[in-house]
Structures are given as structure tokens and as C-alpha cells.
């Protein structure tokens, strides 16, 4: 036999219990859970009270955008994470319980965000009911979403399904430049014929973005109702300088008027929309039809549109402290260095001519302006001033809605809020078609619920 020289000690037992050594992992879990709960709570607070001074505005947007638009999904994930923490021992000591209390408060905050998003419907309806020129389309299109079903809200990402056909990268200028290409979206069955047209202009601060990325929920809903949608690219800065961006947008509208009939569209009713920089370009395009200076080589083309729906647009590019400069000089600095490539002091006329709120006339087309109250990239007062001037000058209907708790880019994902704003856009556009000679309701496969209402 071989004997060990190491002394042995009997295991200590007491009343049937086996004592196990506590590990660093078990002791640290409650503190990790507490830290995660605090971080989560701060993110929720940021959605409710975002930073409105540069340079924190961009950070506030990045941290709050998705959280504010998908609060229910976020809450479900957070609850599941809390259960996992509890299973591994987060509630064994007081830090874990404090973390749970903080987490429950955050869940209540997320529920409040969902309620605010749901209330968007009443606000959108009120905006259309009280539009200048009379209530818009209150008894027109079926308010039930055709594309934005509840399960799409769960997924949130606006995937394109087989019912929608997308013809990609059609060259609207003829030079082969990718930035001069557009996509056409139509439904597969039945194929549209004589359908109204929506031209969508993406955002991205005039320097980034692509025709595939934005406005998808709205365009898919319109396409499902029989519309033809056109999503365009345009030249971007710093490679391109102003006014290349608006020139390209106008050239795309000229192409649509000439060729959209080949894809089932009717050029007698063209609407335009876009978000952020796209809101700027869409509204500027709508307010400056047939501007020769911005139509080089196609001066005689008709670039007018019949309706405009800008989302959180930059309607002032002069950096006015009472408008786009309210959060700081960041926007005008970007424009001066990378887009306009001159300064406001050296060429103020250039900036004013590029500002939609300086280009309003009595002949402006109908507009439905949408803005988020918590937008940290474009101050809310920009939209307010734009709408105030529109209503005082334009003879066409103007509808305006401010959406509580909504950040910038609130309509990009398929969410509770974007579902309501999309249906509001449908009501607005169909209402405007009812006021246009030769136009009428276009509800896809669904029969019209009644005659067009002409106010």
C-alpha cells in the first residue's frame, strides 16, 4: 500500500447541510444586474427627456430611436433578461432587488411609450380633420391597414414580401451613375393600371442614404392599395455640391411624368415624400415647380407635383437660431463645409433659396407635415414655423401633426406609431385625389366604401 504524506481533514457538516464556497460569479451577479438595470433606466429616461444641445443631440438620437419606436419588444426582451438574471442568482442579495425595482420602473416607462405611440392615431385624425381648407378624406379610404398587419409590427423590420414587385435601378438620367437610378414598386396581382404615383426621396443629411432604406412601410401600404411608388437616389455630398441634389430630384420627377405609364402609373397625380434631408428636398421640389435654374437641360419638363408629405424635414437651412440653429451650429456647419461649400455670410441668397420656408407661394400644393416632439436632430420649431407660413400663404390644404415622444426617423420601422402615420398619409393622399379632377379613390382590391368627398 502507498500512503500519502498529506494530512487529511474531515469534511465539516452541520445539521445535514453541506457548506459550499461562494464564488466571485455568484457574488457579482446581483451587482451586474443592478448595473444593467441602471443603464436601461437611463436609456428610457433619454427617450422621455432627450438632449437638445449639441453635440449630445446625435448621441441622444442614436441611443433613443429604436428604444422609443419598439418599446413592447424591448420590454419583452428586458423581462426575459431579468428572469435569466434571477435564475443565476441575481436576487440573492439586496443589489439584485434594487435592480429589479429599477427594472420594473423602466418597464412602466416603456409601457408609457407604447401608449403614446398608440395615441398617435387620434392626433393624426385630428390633424386631418382640422386641416386648412376643410376636413380631409374622413369618409374616404378604408382605415384598416392592407399591408401593416399586426405580425409585421412584431417583426418591426419592413421586409418586402412576394406580393410586392420591385423593379430595381432604372436610370432616370441616362448616364449610368448609380446615384441617378430609381426603383419602382408595384403590386404583383392585380397589376396596376392608371394608378396614382408616390415619389419618395430618402434622407441622410445630404451625404448618406440609399433608395432601398427609408419610407418602406408607407410605400408598401400604398402599393398594396394599388399605388405605384418610386424610390429615388440622387447625388450626395461631399462629392456633389448644391444644387445637384434638388436638380436630380426634379429630373426624376420629369422621368416619372414621361415613363411611369409603362409601369401602370398615372402621371396626372404625382405625390412626393421624404424624411429629414428627404423632407427638405421633397418640400422644396413641391414648392418650386419648373424652376429653370434647377432644371438644366430639361427646362421645359413639368416637375410639378400634386401633393407633398414631408416627415421631420429641414425647412430652414440658414442656421437661424429661431429655427434650424436652435440646438446649435452643427447643421449649418455641415451644410457650409460639405453640401453648399460656401458660408451663409458669403452667400446668404444661396441658403435662403434652398430653404423651403422661404419658397412658399399661394400656388403651393397640398401638404401634410409630420414632426416628432422629441426630435433631437431637427428642432420642432422648424416644422412649426414652416407650417405657420404655409397656412398664411398657401391656398391649398395644409395638415400638421406633432407626435409626442417621437424621435427623428420615427416612420422607418414598422411600429405602432408608423402604422398610424401611414394610415394618415393614405387618408390625406386619397382625400387630395378626390379633390383632383379625373381622380378618385384607389383602394386596391377593396371596393370603395362611398363616393369621393369633395369639400
Secondary structure, DSSP 8 states (H G I E B T S, - for coil): -----S------EETTEE-----HHHHHHHHHHHHHHHHHHHHHHHHHS---STTHHHHHHHHHHHHHH-HHHHHHHHHHHHHHHHHTTTTSSHHHHHHHHHHHHHHHHHHHHHHHHHTHHHHHHHHHHT-TTS--STTSS--S-SS--HHHHHH-S----TTEEEEEEEESSSS--GGGEEEEEEESSS--SSEEEEEEE--STTTS--TTTSSHHHHHHHHHTT-EEEEE----TTTS-TTHHHHHHHHHHHHHHHHGGGGTEEEEEEEEEEETHHHHHHHHHHHSTT-GGG-TT-TTS----SEEEEES-----S--TTTTTTT-SHHHHHIIIIIS-S-TTT-HHHHHHT-GGGS--TT--EEEEEEETT-SSS-HHHHHHHHHHHHHH-SS-EEEEEETT--TTTTSS--HHHHHHHHHHHHHHHHHHHTSTT-----TTS--SS-----
